[in-house]
């Protein structure tokens, strides 16, 4: 298992899938059993409908602070949707 990159301050970052297609923008990190280690990101897919996807933290390949883009190792179709 790879270490989870720091997700603090990533709200508003663009999220791109493994093929470089934009998935959406980060709304925030989601925490589970441990308040220090994020388990997922909430990613807003649509502005008008407020649809979101749940991106597991271990699916993150890289975070580019300069361009504010988070790259995933998953394709967009493999990411779970939630309301």
LUMMILUM-686978 format. One record per residue: chain; residue in one letter; residue number from 1; x, y, z of N, C-alpha, C in turn. Coordinates in pm, whole numbers. Layout:
BEGIN
<atom><chain>A</chain><resn>A</resn><resi>NUM</resi><n_X>X</n_X><n_Y>Y</n_Y><n_Z>Z</n_Z><ca_X>X</ca_X><ca_Y>Y</ca_Y><ca_Z>Z</ca_Z><c_X>X</c_X><c_Y>Y</c_Y><c_Z>Z</c_Z></atom>
...
END
This chain:
BEGIN
<atom><chain>A</chain><resn>X</resn><resi>1</resi><n_X>84</n_X><n_Y>-118</n_Y><n_Z>0</n_Z><ca_X>0</ca_X><ca_Y>0</ca_Y><ca_Z>0</ca_Z><c_X>88</c_X><c_Y>125</c_Y><c_Z>0</c_Z></atom>
<atom><chain>A</chain><resn>X</resn><resi>2</resi><n_X>56</n_X><n_Y>218</n_Y><n_Z>-87</n_Z><ca_X>134</ca_X><ca_Y>341</ca_Y><ca_Z>-98</ca_Z><c_X>91</c_X><c_Y>440</c_Y><c_Z>8</c_Z></atom>
<atom><chain>A</chain><resn>X</resn><resi>3</resi><n_X>183</n_X><n_Y>526</n_Y><n_Z>53</n_Z><ca_X>146</ca_X><ca_Y>628</ca_Y><ca_Z>151</ca_Z><c_X>50</c_X><c_Y>728</c_Y><c_Z>88</c_Z></atom>
<atom><chain>A</chain><resn>X</resn><resi>4</resi><n_X>-47</n_X><n_Y>774</n_Y><n_Z>166</n_Z><ca_X>-145</ca_X><ca_Y>871</ca_Y><ca_Z>117</ca_Z><c_X>-81</c_X><c_Y>1009</c_Y><c_Z>119</c_Z></atom>
<atom><chain>A</chain><resn>X</resn><resi>5</resi><n_X>-82</n_X><n_Y>1078</n_Y><n_Z>3</n_Z><ca_X>-25</ca_X><ca_Y>1213</ca_Y><ca_Z>2</ca_Z><c_X>-110</c_X><c_Y>1307</c_Y><c_Z>88</c_Z></atom>
<atom><chain>A</chain><resn>X</resn><resi>6</resi><n_X>-51</n_X><n_Y>1415</n_Y><n_Z>133</n_Z><ca_X>-125</ca_X><ca_Y>1512</ca_Y><ca_Z>213</ca_Z><c_X>-236</c_X><c_Y>1574</c_Y><c_Z>130</c_Z></atom>
<atom><chain>A</chain><resn>X</resn><resi>7</resi><n_X>-357</n_X><n_Y>1570</n_Y><n_Z>184</n_Z><ca_X>-472</ca_X><ca_Y>1625</ca_Y><ca_Z>112</ca_Z><c_X>-518</c_X><c_Y>1757</c_Y><c_Z>172</c_Z></atom>
<atom><chain>A</chain><resn>X</resn><resi>8</resi><n_X>-445</n_X><n_Y>1806</n_Y><n_Z>272</n_Z><ca_X>-478</ca_X><ca_Y>1935</ca_Y><ca_Z>331</ca_Z><c_X>-462</c_X><c_Y>2045</c_Y><c_Z>227</c_Z></atom>
<atom><chain>A</chain><resn>X</resn><resi>9</resi><n_X>-560</n_X><n_Y>2130</n_Y><n_Z>218</n_Z><ca_X>-550</ca_X><ca_Y>2243</ca_Y><ca_Z>126</ca_Z><c_X>-575</c_X><c_Y>2209</c_Y><c_Z>-19</c_Z></atom>
<atom><chain>A</chain><resn>X</resn><resi>10</resi><n_X>-636</n_X><n_Y>2094</n_Y><n_Z>-49</n_Z><ca_X>-660</ca_X><ca_Y>2057</ca_Y><ca_Z>-189</ca_Z><c_X>-800</c_X><c_Y>2094</c_Y><c_Z>-237</c_Z></atom>
<atom><chain>A</chain><resn>X</resn><resi>11</resi><n_X>-883</n_X><n_Y>2153</n_Y><n_Z>-153</n_Z><ca_X>-1016</ca_X><ca_Y>2197</ca_Y><ca_Z>-196</ca_Z><c_X>-1001</c_X><c_Y>2292</c_Y><c_Z>-314</c_Z></atom>
<atom><chain>A</chain><resn>X</resn><resi>12</resi><n_X>-1076</n_X><n_Y>2267</n_Y><n_Z>-419</n_Z><ca_X>-1070</ca_X><ca_Y>2349</ca_Y><ca_Z>-540</ca_Z><c_X>-975</c_X><c_Y>2296</c_Y><c_Z>-646</c_Z></atom>
<atom><chain>A</chain><resn>X</resn><resi>13</resi><n_X>-889</n_X><n_Y>2200</n_Y><n_Z>-612</n_Z><ca_X>-799</ca_X><ca_Y>2141</ca_Y><ca_Z>-711</ca_Z><c_X>-879</c_X><c_Y>2065</c_Y><c_Z>-816</c_Z></atom>
<atom><chain>A</chain><resn>X</resn><resi>14</resi><n_X>-832</n_X><n_Y>2064</n_Y><n_Z>-939</n_Z><ca_X>-890</ca_X><ca_Y>1979</ca_Y><ca_Z>-1043</ca_Z><c_X>-843</c_X><c_Y>1836</c_Y><c_Z>-1021</c_Z></atom>
<atom><chain>A</chain><resn>X</resn><resi>15</resi><n_X>-928</n_X><n_Y>1741</n_Y><n_Z>-1055</n_Z><ca_X>-892</ca_X><ca_Y>1599</ca_Y><ca_Z>-1045</ca_Z><c_X>-900</c_X><c_Y>1540</c_Y><c_Z>-1186</c_Z></atom>
<atom><chain>A</chain><resn>X</resn><resi>16</resi><n_X>-791</n_X><n_Y>1475</n_Y><n_Z>-1229</n_Z><ca_X>-784</ca_X><ca_Y>1413</ca_Y><ca_Z>-1361</ca_Z><c_X>-764</c_X><c_Y>1264</c_Y><c_Z>-1346</c_Z></atom>
<atom><chain>A</chain><resn>X</resn><resi>17</resi><n_X>-830</n_X><n_Y>1185</n_Y><n_Z>-1432</n_Z><ca_X>-817</ca_X><ca_Y>1040</ca_Y><ca_Z>-1425</ca_Z><c_X>-686</c_X><c_Y>995</c_Y><c_Z>-1489</c_Z></atom>
<atom><chain>A</chain><resn>X</resn><resi>18</resi><n_X>-666</n_X><n_Y>864</n_Y><n_Z>-1497</n_Z><ca_X>-541</ca_X><ca_Y>808</ca_Y><ca_Z>-1548</ca_Z><c_X>-516</c_X><c_Y>844</c_Y><c_Z>-1695</c_Z></atom>
<atom><chain>A</chain><resn>X</resn><resi>19</resi><n_X>-622</n_X><n_Y>877</n_Y><n_Z>-1769</n_Z><ca_X>-608</ca_X><ca_Y>915</ca_Y><ca_Z>-1910</ca_Z><c_X>-598</c_X><c_Y>1065</c_Y><c_Z>-1928</c_Z></atom>
<atom><chain>A</chain><resn>X</resn><resi>20</resi><n_X>-598</n_X><n_Y>1140</n_Y><n_Z>-1818</n_Z><ca_X>-585</ca_X><ca_Y>1286</ca_Y><ca_Z>-1826</ca_Z><c_X>-717</c_X><c_Y>1359</c_Y><c_Z>-1840</c_Z></atom>
<atom><chain>A</chain><resn>X</resn><resi>21</resi><n_X>-829</n_X><n_Y>1287</n_Y><n_Z>-1836</n_Z><ca_X>-960</ca_X><ca_Y>1352</ca_Y><ca_Z>-1848</ca_Z><c_X>-1001</c_X><c_Y>1409</c_Y><c_Z>-1712</c_Z></atom>
<atom><chain>A</chain><resn>X</resn><resi>22</resi><n_X>-1060</n_X><n_Y>1528</n_Y><n_Z>-1715</n_Z><ca_X>-1101</ca_X><ca_Y>1593</ca_Y><ca_Z>-1592</ca_Z><c_X>-1221</c_X><c_Y>1521</c_Y><c_Z>-1532</c_Z></atom>
<atom><chain>A</chain><resn>X</resn><resi>23</resi><n_X>-1212</n_X><n_Y>1489</n_Y><n_Z>-1404</n_Z><ca_X>-1321</ca_X><ca_Y>1425</ca_Y><ca_Z>-1330</ca_Z><c_X>-1406</c_X><c_Y>1531</c_Y><c_Z>-1263</c_Z></atom>
<atom><chain>A</chain><resn>X</resn><resi>24</resi><n_X>-1343</n_X><n_Y>1632</n_Y><n_Z>-1205</n_Z><ca_X>-1414</ca_X><ca_Y>1739</ca_Y><ca_Z>-1137</ca_Z><c_X>-1320</c_X><c_Y>1817</c_Y><c_Z>-1046</c_Z></atom>
<atom><chain>A</chain><resn>X</resn><resi>25</resi><n_X>-1378</n_X><n_Y>1886</n_Y><n_Z>-947</n_Z><ca_X>-1301</ca_X><ca_Y>1965</ca_Y><ca_Z>-851</ca_Z><c_X>-1321</c_X><c_Y>1910</c_Y><c_Z>-710</c_Z></atom>
<atom><chain>A</chain><resn>X</resn><resi>26</resi><n_X>-1215</n_X><n_Y>1915</n_Y><n_Z>-632</n_Z><ca_X>-1218</ca_X><ca_Y>1866</ca_Y><ca_Z>-495</ca_Z><c_X>-1307</c_X><c_Y>1956</c_Y><c_Z>-409</c_Z></atom>
<atom><chain>A</chain><resn>X</resn><resi>27</resi><n_X>-1402</n_X><n_Y>1894</n_Y><n_Z>-339</n_Z><ca_X>-1481</ca_X><ca_Y>1967</ca_Y><ca_Z>-239</ca_Z><c_X>-1414</c_X><c_Y>1959</c_Y><c_Z>-103</c_Z></atom>
<atom><chain>A</chain><resn>X</resn><resi>28</resi><n_X>-1352</n_X><n_Y>1844</n_Y><n_Z>-73</n_Z><ca_X>-1284</ca_X><ca_Y>1829</ca_Y><ca_Z>54</ca_Z><c_X>-1242</c_X><c_Y>1685</c_Y><c_Z>77</c_Z></atom>
<atom><chain>A</chain><resn>X</resn><resi>29</resi><n_X>-1161</n_X><n_Y>1667</n_Y><n_Z>181</n_Z><ca_X>-1116</ca_X><ca_Y>1533</ca_Y><ca_Z>220</ca_Z><c_X>-1218</c_X><c_Y>1471</c_Y><c_Z>315</c_Z></atom>
<atom><chain>A</chain><resn>X</resn><resi>30</resi><n_X>-1233</n_X><n_Y>1339</n_Y><n_Z>306</n_Z><ca_X>-1324</ca_X><ca_Y>1266</ca_Y><ca_Z>393</ca_Z><c_X>-1242</c_X><c_Y>1174</c_Y><c_Z>483</c_Z></atom>
<atom><chain>A</chain><resn>X</resn><resi>31</resi><n_X>-1272</n_X><n_Y>1176</n_Y><n_Z>611</n_Z><ca_X>-1198</ca_X><ca_Y>1098</ca_Y><ca_Z>710</ca_Z><c_X>-1286</c_X><c_Y>988</c_Y><c_Z>765</c_Z></atom>
<atom><chain>A</chain><resn>X</resn><resi>32</resi><n_X>-1224</n_X><n_Y>876</n_Y><n_Z>801</n_Z><ca_X>-1297</ca_X><ca_Y>763</ca_Y><ca_Z>857</ca_Z><c_X>-1259</c_X><c_Y>740</c_Y><c_Z>1000</c_Z></atom>
<atom><chain>A</chain><resn>X</resn><resi>33</resi><n_X>-1199</n_X><n_Y>625</n_Y><n_Z>1025</n_Z><ca_X>-1162</ca_X><ca_Y>584</ca_Y><ca_Z>1160</ca_Z><c_X>-1057</c_X><c_Y>674</c_Y><c_Z>1223</c_Z></atom>
<atom><chain>A</chain><resn>X</resn><resi>34</resi><n_X>-966</n_X><n_Y>726</n_Y><n_Z>1142</n_Z><ca_X>-860</ca_X><ca_Y>811</ca_Y><ca_Z>1194</ca_Z><c_X>-879</c_X><c_Y>954</c_Y><c_Z>1147</c_Z></atom>
<atom><chain>A</chain><resn>X</resn><resi>35</resi><n_X>-884</n_X><n_Y>1049</n_Y><n_Z>1240</n_Z><ca_X>-901</ca_X><ca_Y>1189</ca_Y><ca_Z>1200</ca_Z><c_X>-776</c_X><c_Y>1250</c_Y><c_Z>1137</c_Z></atom>
<atom><chain>A</chain><resn>X</resn><resi>36</resi><n_X>-664</n_X><n_Y>1180</n_Y><n_Z>1140</n_Z><ca_X>-540</ca_X><ca_Y>1232</ca_Y><ca_Z>1080</ca_Z><c_X>-517</c_X><c_Y>1182</c_Y><c_Z>938</c_Z></atom>
<atom><chain>A</chain><resn>X</resn><resi>37</resi><n_X>-579</n_X><n_Y>1069</n_Y><n_Z>903</n_Z><ca_X>-553</ca_X><ca_Y>1008</ca_Y><ca_Z>772</ca_Z><c_X>-680</c_X><c_Y>1010</c_Y><c_Z>687</c_Z></atom>
<atom><chain>A</chain><resn>X</resn><resi>38</resi><n_X>-681</n_X><n_Y>1087</n_Y><n_Z>577</n_Z><ca_X>-799</ca_X><ca_Y>1092</ca_Y><ca_Z>492</ca_Z><c_X>-816</c_X><c_Y>960</c_Y><c_Z>416</c_Z></atom>
<atom><chain>A</chain><resn>X</resn><resi>39</resi><n_X>-943</n_X><n_Y>919</n_Y><n_Z>400</n_Z><ca_X>-972</ca_X><ca_Y>796</ca_Y><ca_Z>328</ca_Z><c_X>-1016</c_X><c_Y>821</c_Y><c_Z>185</c_Z></atom>
<atom><chain>A</chain><resn>X</resn><resi>40</resi><n_X>-1068</n_X><n_Y>941</n_Y><n_Z>158</n_Z><ca_X>-1119</ca_X><ca_Y>969</ca_Y><ca_Z>24</ca_Z><c_X>-1131</c_X><c_Y>1120</c_Y><c_Z>3</c_Z></atom>
<atom><chain>A</chain><resn>X</resn><resi>41</resi><n_X>-1157</n_X><n_Y>1155</n_Y><n_Z>-122</n_Z><ca_X>-1187</ca_X><ca_Y>1293</ca_Y><ca_Z>-159</ca_Z><c_X>-1329</c_X><c_Y>1299</c_Y><c_Z>-212</c_Z></atom>
<atom><chain>A</chain><resn>X</resn><resi>42</resi><n_X>-1399</n_X><n_Y>1404</n_Y><n_Z>-177</n_Z><ca_X>-1528</ca_X><ca_Y>1432</ca_Y><ca_Z>-238</ca_Z><c_X>-1498</c_X><c_Y>1523</c_Y><c_Z>-357</c_Z></atom>
<atom><chain>A</chain><resn>X</resn><resi>43</resi><n_X>-1537</n_X><n_Y>1478</n_Y><n_Z>-477</n_Z><ca_X>-1508</ca_X><ca_Y>1552</ca_Y><ca_Z>-600</ca_Z><c_X>-1639</c_X><c_Y>1591</c_Y><c_Z>-667</c_Z></atom>
<atom><chain>A</chain><resn>X</resn><resi>44</resi><n_X>-1661</n_X><n_Y>1720</n_Y><n_Z>-682</n_Z><ca_X>-1781</ca_X><ca_Y>1770</ca_Y><ca_Z>-749</ca_Z><c_X>-1765</c_X><c_Y>1756</c_Y><c_Z>-899</c_Z></atom>
<atom><chain>A</chain><resn>X</resn><resi>45</resi><n_X>-1860</n_X><n_Y>1685</n_Y><n_Z>-960</n_Z><ca_X>-1854</ca_X><ca_Y>1658</ca_Y><ca_Z>-1103</ca_Z><c_X>-1929</c_X><c_Y>1764</c_Y><c_Z>-1182</c_Z></atom>
<atom><chain>A</chain><resn>X</resn><resi>46</resi><n_X>-2040</n_X><n_Y>1812</n_Y><n_Z>-1127</n_Z><ca_X>-2127</ca_X><ca_Y>1904</ca_Y><ca_Z>-1199</ca_Z><c_X>-2162</c_X><c_Y>2023</c_Y><c_Z>-1110</c_Z></atom>
<atom><chain>A</chain><resn>X</resn><resi>47</resi><n_X>-2152</n_X><n_Y>2142</n_Y><n_Z>-1163</n_Z><ca_X>-2187</ca_X><ca_Y>2261</ca_Y><ca_Z>-1087</ca_Z><c_X>-2338</c_X><c_Y>2274</c_Y><c_Z>-1068</c_Z></atom>
<atom><chain>A</chain><resn>X</resn><resi>48</resi><n_X>-2414</n_X><n_Y>2248</n_Y><n_Z>-1172</n_Z><ca_X>-2557</ca_X><ca_Y>2270</ca_Y><ca_Z>-1167</ca_Z><c_X>-2632</c_X><c_Y>2164</c_Y><c_Z>-1086</c_Z></atom>
<atom><chain>A</chain><resn>X</resn><resi>49</resi><n_X>-2593</n_X><n_Y>2039</n_Y><n_Z>-1101</n_Z><ca_X>-2665</ca_X><ca_Y>1931</ca_Y><ca_Z>-1033</ca_Z><c_X>-2600</c_X><c_Y>1892</c_Y><c_Z>-900</c_Z></atom>
<atom><chain>A</chain><resn>X</resn><resi>50</resi><n_X>-2484</n_X><n_Y>1944</n_Y><n_Z>-873</n_Z><ca_X>-2410</ca_X><ca_Y>1913</ca_Y><ca_Z>-750</ca_Z><c_X>-2382</c_X><c_Y>1764</c_Y><c_Z>-736</c_Z></atom>
<atom><chain>A</chain><resn>X</resn><resi>51</resi><n_X>-2361</n_X><n_Y>1696</n_Y><n_Z>-848</n_Z><ca_X>-2323</ca_X><ca_Y>1554</ca_Y><ca_Z>-843</ca_Z><c_X>-2179</c_X><c_Y>1542</c_Y><c_Z>-797</c_Z></atom>
<atom><chain>A</chain><resn>X</resn><resi>52</resi><n_X>-2152</n_X><n_Y>1438</n_Y><n_Z>-718</n_Z><ca_X>-2019</ca_X><ca_Y>1417</ca_Y><ca_Z>-664</ca_Z><c_X>-1973</c_X><c_Y>1274</c_Y><c_Z>-687</c_Z></atom>
<atom><chain>A</chain><resn>X</resn><resi>53</resi><n_X>-1843</n_X><n_Y>1257</n_Y><n_Z>-683</n_Z><ca_X>-1782</ca_X><ca_Y>1124</ca_Y><ca_Z>-688</ca_Z><c_X>-1692</c_X><c_Y>1109</c_Y><c_Z>-567</c_Z></atom>
<atom><chain>A</chain><resn>X</resn><resi>54</resi><n_X>-1677</n_X><n_Y>987</n_Y><n_Z>-524</n_Z><ca_X>-1594</ca_X><ca_Y>953</ca_Y><ca_Z>-411</ca_Z><c_X>-1465</c_X><c_Y>890</c_Y><c_Z>-461</c_Z></atom>
<atom><chain>A</chain><resn>X</resn><resi>55</resi><n_X>-1353</n_X><n_Y>960</n_Y><n_Z>-443</n_Z><ca_X>-1224</ca_X><ca_Y>913</ca_Y><ca_Z>-491</ca_Z><c_X>-1143</c_X><c_Y>860</c_Y><c_Z>-372</c_Z></atom>
<atom><chain>A</chain><resn>X</resn><resi>56</resi><n_X>-1111</n_X><n_Y>730</n_Y><n_Z>-370</n_Z><ca_X>-1030</ca_X><ca_Y>676</ca_Y><ca_Z>-261</ca_Z><c_X>-893</c_X><c_Y>743</c_Y><c_Z>-258</c_Z></atom>
<atom><chain>A</chain><resn>X</resn><resi>57</resi><n_X>-843</n_X><n_Y>772</n_Y><n_Z>-138</n_Z><ca_X>-714</ca_X><ca_Y>839</ca_Y><ca_Z>-125</ca_Z><c_X>-601</c_X><c_Y>757</c_Y><c_Z>-185</c_Z></atom>
<atom><chain>A</chain><resn>X</resn><resi>58</resi><n_X>-611</n_X><n_Y>624</n_Y><n_Z>-179</n_Z><ca_X>-503</ca_X><ca_Y>542</ca_Y><ca_Z>-235</ca_Z><c_X>-506</c_X><c_Y>535</c_Y><c_Z>-387</c_Z></atom>
<atom><chain>A</chain><resn>X</resn><resi>59</resi><n_X>-605</n_X><n_Y>598</n_Y><n_Z>-452</n_Z><ca_X>-610</ca_X><ca_Y>605</ca_Y><ca_Z>-598</ca_Z><c_X>-535</c_X><c_Y>727</c_Y><c_Z>-652</c_Z></atom>
<atom><chain>A</chain><resn>X</resn><resi>60</resi><n_X>-484</n_X><n_Y>811</n_Y><n_Z>-561</n_Z><ca_X>-414</ca_X><ca_Y>933</ca_Y><ca_Z>-602</ca_Z><c_X>-271</c_X><c_Y>897</c_Y><c_Z>-642</c_Z></atom>
<atom><chain>A</chain><resn>X</resn><resi>61</resi><n_X>-237</n_X><n_Y>933</n_Y><n_Z>-764</n_Z><ca_X>-102</ca_X><ca_Y>910</ca_Y><ca_Z>-817</ca_Z><c_X>-8</c_X><c_Y>1025</c_Y><c_Z>-780</c_Z></atom>
<atom><chain>A</chain><resn>X</resn><resi>62</resi><n_X>-57</n_X><n_Y>1150</n_Y><n_Z>-799</n_Z><ca_X>28</ca_X><ca_Y>1266</ca_Y><ca_Z>-774</ca_Z><c_X>-58</c_X><c_Y>1389</c_Y><c_Z>-748</c_Z></atom>
<atom><chain>A</chain><resn>X</resn><resi>63</resi><n_X>1</n_X><n_Y>1483</n_Y><n_Z>-673</n_Z><ca_X>-62</ca_X><ca_Y>1613</ca_Y><ca_Z>-649</ca_Z><c_X>36</c_X><c_Y>1719</c_Y><c_Z>-693</c_Z></atom>
<atom><chain>A</chain><resn>X</resn><resi>64</resi><n_X>-5</n_X><n_Y>1800</n_Y><n_Z>-791</n_Z><ca_X>80</ca_X><ca_Y>1907</ca_Y><ca_Z>-841</ca_Z><c_X>32</c_X><c_Y>2039</c_Y><c_Z>-780</c_Z></atom>
<atom><chain>A</chain><resn>X</resn><resi>65</resi><n_X>105</n_X><n_Y>2088</n_Y><n_Z>-683</n_Z><ca_X>68</ca_X><ca_Y>2212</ca_Y><ca_Z>-613</ca_Z><c_X>72</c_X><c_Y>2334</c_Y><c_Z>-707</c_Z></atom>
<atom><chain>A</chain><resn>X</resn><resi>66</resi><n_X>165</n_X><n_Y>2333</n_Y><n_Z>-800</n_Z><ca_X>182</ca_X><ca_Y>2448</ca_Y><ca_Z>-891</ca_Z><c_X>61</c_X><c_Y>2466</c_Y><c_Z>-982</c_Z></atom>
<atom><chain>A</chain><resn>X</resn><resi>67</resi><n_X>16</n_X><n_Y>2357</n_Y><n_Z>-1044</n_Z><ca_X>-97</ca_X><ca_Y>2365</ca_Y><ca_Z>-1137</ca_Z><c_X>-230</c_X><c_Y>2336</c_Y><c_Z>-1069</c_Z></atom>
<atom><chain>A</chain><resn>X</resn><resi>68</resi><n_X>-226</n_X><n_Y>2294</n_Y><n_Z>-942</n_Z><ca_X>-346</ca_X><ca_Y>2260</ca_Y><ca_Z>-865</ca_Z><c_X>-427</c_X><c_Y>2149</c_Y><c_Z>-931</c_Z></atom>
<atom><chain>A</chain><resn>X</resn><resi>69</resi><n_X>-355</n_X><n_Y>2043</n_Y><n_Z>-970</n_Z><ca_X>-417</ca_X><ca_Y>1926</ca_Y><ca_Z>-1033</ca_Z><c_X>-378</c_X><c_Y>1800</c_Y><c_Z>-955</c_Z></atom>
<atom><chain>A</chain><resn>X</resn><resi>70</resi><n_X>-476</n_X><n_Y>1715</n_Y><n_Z>-930</n_Z><ca_X>-453</ca_X><ca_Y>1586</ca_Y><ca_Z>-867</ca_Z><c_X>-472</c_X><c_Y>1479</c_Y><c_Z>-974</c_Z></atom>
<atom><chain>A</chain><resn>X</resn><resi>71</resi><n_X>-369</n_X><n_Y>1399</n_Y><n_Z>-994</n_Z><ca_X>-373</ca_X><ca_Y>1292</ca_Y><ca_Z>-1093</ca_Z><c_X>-406</c_X><c_Y>1159</c_Y><c_Z>-1026</c_Z></atom>
<atom><chain>A</chain><resn>X</resn><resi>72</resi><n_X>-495</n_X><n_Y>1084</n_Y><n_Z>-1088</n_Z><ca_X>-536</ca_X><ca_Y>954</ca_Y><ca_Z>-1035</ca_Z><c_X>-475</c_X><c_Y>841</c_Y><c_Z>-1117</c_Z></atom>
<atom><chain>A</chain><resn>X</resn><resi>73</resi><n_X>-471</n_X><n_Y>722</n_Y><n_Z>-1060</n_Z><ca_X>-429</ca_X><ca_Y>605</ca_Y><ca_Z>-1135</ca_Z><c_X>-550</c_X><c_Y>523</c_Y><c_Z>-1180</c_Z></atom>
<atom><chain>A</chain><resn>X</resn><resi>74</resi><n_X>-672</n_X><n_Y>576</n_Y><n_Z>-1159</n_Z><ca_X>-796</ca_X><ca_Y>514</ca_Y><ca_Z>-1202</ca_Z><c_X>-854</c_X><c_Y>589</c_Y><c_Z>-1321</c_Z></atom>
<atom><chain>A</chain><resn>X</resn><resi>75</resi><n_X>-936</n_X><n_Y>519</n_Y><n_Z>-1398</n_Z><ca_X>-1013</ca_X><ca_Y>588</ca_Y><ca_Z>-1502</ca_Z><c_X>-1142</c_X><c_Y>639</c_Y><c_Z>-1440</c_Z></atom>
<atom><chain>A</chain><resn>X</resn><resi>76</resi><n_X>-1199</n_X><n_Y>739</n_Y><n_Z>-1502</n_Z><ca_X>-1320</ca_X><ca_Y>805</ca_Y><ca_Z>-1451</ca_Z><c_X>-1434</c_X><c_Y>705</c_Y><c_Z>-1427</c_Z></atom>
<atom><chain>A</chain><resn>X</resn><resi>77</resi><n_X>-1450</n_X><n_Y>606</n_Y><n_Z>-1513</n_Z><ca_X>-1559</ca_X><ca_Y>509</ca_Y><ca_Z>-1499</ca_Z><c_X>-1547</c_X><c_Y>421</c_Y><c_Z>-1375</c_Z></atom>
<atom><chain>A</chain><resn>X</resn><resi>78</resi><n_X>-1428</n_X><n_Y>412</n_Y><n_Z>-1316</n_Z><ca_X>-1406</ca_X><ca_Y>327</ca_Y><ca_Z>-1198</ca_Z><c_X>-1431</c_X><c_Y>401</c_Y><c_Z>-1066</c_Z></atom>
<atom><chain>A</chain><resn>X</resn><resi>79</resi><n_X>-1466</n_X><n_Y>529</n_Y><n_Z>-1073</n_Z><ca_X>-1486</ca_X><ca_Y>608</ca_Y><ca_Z>-952</ca_Z><c_X>-1633</c_X><c_Y>606</c_Y><c_Z>-913</c_Z></atom>
<atom><chain>A</chain><resn>X</resn><resi>80</resi><n_X>-1661</n_X><n_Y>578</n_Y><n_Z>-788</n_Z><ca_X>-1799</ca_X><ca_Y>568</ca_Y><ca_Z>-737</ca_Z><c_X>-1866</c_X><c_Y>705</c_Y><c_Z>-731</c_Z></atom>
<atom><chain>A</chain><resn>X</resn><resi>81</resi><n_X>-1994</n_X><n_Y>708</n_Y><n_Z>-769</n_Z><ca_X>-2073</ca_X><ca_Y>830</ca_Y><ca_Z>-759</ca_Z><c_X>-2155</c_X><c_Y>826</c_Y><c_Z>-631</c_Z></atom>
<atom><chain>A</chain><resn>X</resn><resi>82</resi><n_X>-2180</n_X><n_Y>944</n_Y><n_Z>-575</n_Z><ca_X>-2271</ca_X><ca_Y>954</ca_Y><ca_Z>-460</ca_Z><c_X>-2339</c_X><c_Y>1090</c_Y><c_Z>-465</c_Z></atom>
<atom><chain>A</chain><resn>X</resn><resi>83</resi><n_X>-2444</n_X><n_Y>1105</n_Y><n_Z>-389</n_Z><ca_X>-2521</ca_X><ca_Y>1229</ca_Y><ca_Z>-394</ca_Z><c_X>-2456</c_X><c_Y>1337</c_Y><c_Z>-313</c_Z></atom>
END
